[in-house]
Amino acid sequence: MADVGGISGDRLKSYIERIERLDEEKAALAADIKDVFAEARGNGFDIKIMRQILKLRKMDKADMDEQETLLDLYKRALGMD
């Protein structure tokens, strides 16, 4: 491919094709994750809670502690505790 306006057509095509392959892989992984959640649901697990656990596991300890402290504070302010 020729360069057009200072843009290498071959390089651009390479980037586009790599992104397309990664998007396909991402879609396949999303389908796999959906299947695992469906299996867990079929075995009686609460998917909403599992998603919360996954989110918490990604957090570092300090952020998790801060979030839990604020949640407790807000609940007490609303008389939910």
C-alpha positions, -999 to 999 in steps of 0.1 A, spaced: 0 0 0 12 35 -7 17 63 17 -11 89 15 -7 122 32 22 110 52 3 79 65 17 45 58 -11 24 44 7 -9 53 13 3 89 -23 15 93 -37 -18 79 -15 -37 103 -29 -18 133 -65 -22 121 -61 -59 116 -45 -64 150 -74 -44 166 -99 -65 147 -83 -98 160 -82 -85 195 -119 -75 193 -127 -110 182 -108 -125 211 -125 -101 235 -159 -112 222 -150 -149 226 -138 -142 262 -170 -123 270 -190 -153 257 -169 -176 279 -175 -154 310 -212 -154 302 -212 -192 301 -194 -194 335 -219 -171 351 -247 -191 336 -232 -223 350 -228 -206 384 -264 -194 383 -275 -230 375 -257 -242 406 -275 -217 428 -250 -188 430 -262 -152 430 -246 -136 400 -251 -101 412 -231 -109 444 -204 -127 424 -200 -95 403 -196 -74 435 -170 -99 448 -151 -97 415 -151 -59 417 -139 -60 453 -111 -84 445 -97 -60 420 -95 -32 446 -65 -27 468 -69 -30 506 -69 7 513 -96 15 487 -117 -14 499 -114 -2 535 -123 34 525 -153 22 505 -166 1 533 -161 29 559 -181 53 537 -208 28 530 -211 22 568 -212 60 574 -239 66 548 -260 37 561 -258 50 597 -267 85 584 -298 71 568 -307 50 599 -302 18 581 -279 3 607 
